[in-house]
Structures are given as C-alpha cells and as structure tokens.
Amino acid sequence: MNTLLGWLRHRWVGPALWVAGLAVPFVLDPTWVFIASLFAVYAIVALSQDVVLGRAGMFDMGHAVYFGIGAYVTAILNTRFGWPVFATWPLAVLAAAAVGAVLAAPIVRLRGDYLLVATIGFNAIFILALNNDVGHVTGGADGIFGIGVPRVFGWQLGSASAQFWLNWAAFAVALLLIRNLDRSHLGRTLYYIKHDPLAATTMGIDTRAYRVLAFALGAALAGFGGTLFATLMAAVSPGAFVFTESVTLFAIVLVGGQGSIPGVLLGTALMFVVPQAFRGFAQYRYFVFGIAMVLVMVLRPQGIWPRARRLREDEA
C-alpha cells in the first residue's frame, strides 16, 4: 500500500486527475454529473476543515456553521436583494471568515474536549437561529428557495455541465490555496504549533493569534463552499448544516488523514460518492462510515492516506 501511495504522490498525478475530471459531463449521465459537482463542493469544505484540524490541530466540531453562513449570505443577497450570484461571493467569504475569527478568539486557548464542546454549542446556536428565522431573512425551518444561477457575460451557468465546470474550477482554486498554504511561512508555523505548541511559544510565536487566523481561513474557505452549495442546490435550509454535517466533515479528515490533501479527498469520496454506487444502501452511509472510522482509528490511526511525517523542502 505504501508503494501505491508513494506512486500517487508524484506531482503530475493530481493535475492529471483534475484535467481528466473535466470530461465527466461527456462520459457520465446527468445524475453522476451532479454527484461529481457535489463532491467538488464538499471536498472544498472538507479541505477547509483540514485547515483547522489537520494543520492547526484544533478540534472544531461546528464547522458546518461557516459552510452555512456562506450559503445563507448568497441565498439572502440573491433572493431578497437581487444581487447576482457572483457578486455575493466576496461578502459570503468575508462574513464566514469574520464569524470564524470572532467565535474562535475566546476559545482557542481551550484544549481537546473543551474546545470540542464549545464548537458543538456554536453549531446548535446557529441551527436554532436559522429555525427561528432571526431577522426574518432566513426562511425559518423551510429555508430559502429560488436561488438564481451564475451568469458570465449574459450566459447562464444553469445546466448540470456548466455547474460542474464551475465547481470543478473552484475546486482547483481551493487545492492551489491549500498547496500554497503548506509551502508558506503560515503553513509551517501552524505545523509547529500543532505538534509542539510549547516550543512554538518559547520561540516567540503568538500561538493564539495564529490559531484564530487558522479558524478564519478555514471558515472563509468553508463559506466559499457554501456559496457553491447554495447555487448548486438552488435552495438552502437548516437541515443541510446540522451537527451531523460537522461530525461528517470532522470524520472525513480523521479517516482520510490529517493534513493530507489526497487523504481528505479520499475521505470525501468515500462519504459522498461511493454510497451513490450502492444506492440501495445509501441510507446507511453514516453507519458504514462510522464503522470505517472505528476501524481506521484502531488499525491505521494516522488515516488511510497520511501526510508525510516531516516537512520536506519542496512542501514547506
């Protein structure tokens, strides 16, 4: 298995697979094109979870909050105020990042279970606010319907193929951002904070500030995924951002491999794509994924596709 993983880590493999993915609308039926679009969206959100958990080492079990903020900002601005979908993107990303930073600031000093419980509480409050239609703009338990489609120079991206290519391009942007984060000073700092926070502090690193920044970055990327989700589904509702979704994102990173881009993508595929090939058992996906998580934690605690143990010069 290690030989296979080593071969797949060649630099050209990832870009080649992404380019091959562009052909999905030409070789698969519309149902699978939609599933591929959904995979791209959830892969972006799972990568955003990995920024917080896999790179900064913080237990965030409320990540669906930022996913939901991005989706709802796009939905509200588009349906209530008539903003074009693309025009809502910057505000949705900034809103998610701001909420992530504000919520993280008072809790990043917490450790382990305490941080976990705090983020669970944020998710519960968020869903409660959506269901109660705070501000009379979220639509309550029914959510918001009739979200428009993106337009480029007057051309509507309303078809399944157009939506897929948009999400696939956004997926590539997210991959580049995470790859550049790993190579940056910020990425190295988060790596050292995760593995030895005491040593990082003695070296003069403001660990609290960097953890808040990691939360904000992860939230911003999750908010971006939320805008894509809202457009793809043409509707949003509280049920898409409940605590179960946060648990799923958390589990994807653990099962796939913390800090590992291929591992996170593999975990996303196992959760959202593989069940579609066995639709008769799709309703049991959480049960199967839960068993898989237990087995991985026992037999391969570092994840199915772990990150290299040390930062190499070409990755740092």
Long-range contacts (C-beta under 8 A, 24 or more apart in sequence): 5-262, 5-305, 8-262, 9-262, 14-175, 14-261, 14-262, 18-168, 18-171, 18-172, 18-175, 21-168, 22-165, 22-168, 24-164, 24-168, 25-160, 25-161, 25-164, 25-165, 30-160, 32-276, 33-160, 33-161, 33-164, 34-160, 34-163, 34-164, 34-232, 35-272, 35-273, 35-276, 36-164, 36-168, 36-273, 37-160, 37-163, 37-164, 37-167, 37-168, 37-232, 38-232, 38-272, 39-268, 39-269, 39-272, 39-273, 40-164, 40-167, 40-168, 40-170, 40-171, 40-228, 41-167, 41-225, 41-228, 41-229, 41-232, 42-225, 42-268, 42-271, 42-272, 43-171, 43-174, 43-264, 43-265, 43-268, 44-170, 44-171, 44-174, 44-221, 44-222, 44-224, 44-225, 44-228, 45-221, 45-222, 45-225, 45-226, 45-229, 45-249, 46-249, 46-252, 46-253, 46-256, 46-264, 46-265, 46-267, 46-268, 47-174, 47-175, 47-178, 47-221, 47-261, 47-264, 48-174, 48-217, 48-218, 48-219, 48-220, 48-221, 48-222, 48-224, 48-225, 49-218, 49-222, 49-249, 49-250, 49-252, 49-253, 49-264, 50-178, 50-218, 50-253, 50-258, 50-259, 50-260, 50-261, 50-264, 51-178, 51-181, 51-214, 51-217, 51-218, 51-221, 52-214, 52-215, 52-218, 53-250, 53-253, 53-254, 53-258, 54-253, 54-257, 54-258, 54-259, 54-260, 54-264, 54-307, 55-181, 55-182, 55-187, 55-190, 55-191, 55-194, 55-214, 55-259, 56-190, 56-193, 56-194, 56-210, 56-211, 56-214, 56-215, 56-218, 57-190, 57-193, 57-194, 57-195, 58-108, 58-115, 58-211, 58-214, 58-215, 59-112, 59-113, 59-115, 59-116, 59-119, 59-250, 60-115, 60-119, 60-215, 60-218, 60-246, 60-250, 61-116, 61-119, 61-120, 61-123, 61-243, 61-246, 61-247, 61-250, 62-119, 62-120, 62-121, 62-122, 62-123, 62-126, 62-243, 62-246, 63-119, 63-218, 63-222, 63-246, 63-249, 63-250, 64-123, 64-126, 64-241, 64-242, 64-243, 64-245, 64-246, 64-249, 65-99, 65-103, 65-122, 65-123, 65-126, 65-241, 65-246, 66-96, 66-99, 66-100, 66-218, 66-219, 66-220, 66-222, 66-223, 66-226, 67-222, 67-223, 67-225, 67-226, 67-229, 67-241, 67-245, 67-249, 68-126, 68-130, 68-226, 68-236, 68-238, 68-240, 68-241, 69-95, 69-96, 69-99, 69-126, 69-219, 69-223, 69-226, 70-95, 70-96, 70-222, 70-223, 70-224, 70-225, 70-226, 70-227, 70-229, 70-230, 71-226, 71-227, 71-229, 71-230, 71-236, 71-240, 71-241, 72-130, 72-138, 72-144, 72-226, 72-230, 72-236, 73-223, 73-226, 73-227, 74-147, 74-226, 74-227, 74-230, 74-231, 75-143, 75-144, 75-147, 75-230, 75-235, 75-236, 76-137, 76-138, 76-144, 78-147, 78-148, 79-144, 79-145, 79-146, 79-147, 79-148, 80-137, 84-148, 84-150, 84-151, 85-147, 85-148, 85-149, 85-150, 85-151, 85-227, 85-231, 86-150, 86-151, 88-227, 89-224, 89-227, 92-223, 92-224, 92-226, 92-227, 93-220, 93-223, 93-224, 93-227, 94-220, 95-223, 96-219, 96-220, 96-222, 96-223, 96-224, 96-226, 97-216, 97-217, 97-219, 97-220, 97-223, 98-216, 99-219, 100-215, 100-216, 100-218, 100-219, 100-220, 100-222, 101-212, 101-213, 101-215, 101-216, 101-219, 103-215, 104-211, 104-212, 104-215, 104-216, 105-212, 108-208, 108-211, 108-212, 108-215, 109-208, 119-246, 120-243, 120-246, 123-241, 123-242, 123-243, 123-246, 124-243, 126-241, 127-238, 127-241, 127-242, 127-243, 130-238, 130-241, 131-238, 138-238, 139-237, 141-237, 141-238, 142-237, 143-235, 143-236, 143-237, 143-238, 143-239, 144-235, 144-236, 144-237, 145-234, 145-235, 146-234, 146-235, 147-230, 147-231, 147-233, 147-234, 147-235, 147-236, 149-231, 149-234, 150-231, 163-231, 163-232, 166-228, 166-231, 167-228, 167-232, 170-224, 170-228, 174-221, 174-224, 174-225, 175-261, 177-221, 178-261, 179-261, 181-217, 182-315, 182-316, 183-315, 183-316, 186-210, 186-213, 187-316, 188-311, 188-316, 190-214, 191-259, 191-311, 244-286, 248-286, 248-289, 251-289, 251-290, 251-293, 254-293, 254-296, 254-297, 254-303, 255-289, 255-292, 255-293, 255-296, 255-303, 255-304, 256-303, 256-304, 256-305, 257-302, 257-303, 257-304, 257-305, 257-306, 257-307, 258-302, 258-303, 258-306, 258-307, 259-307, 260-303, 260-305, 260-306, 260-307, 262-305, 263-303, 263-304, 263-305, 263-306, 263-307, 266-304, 266-305, 267-303, 267-304
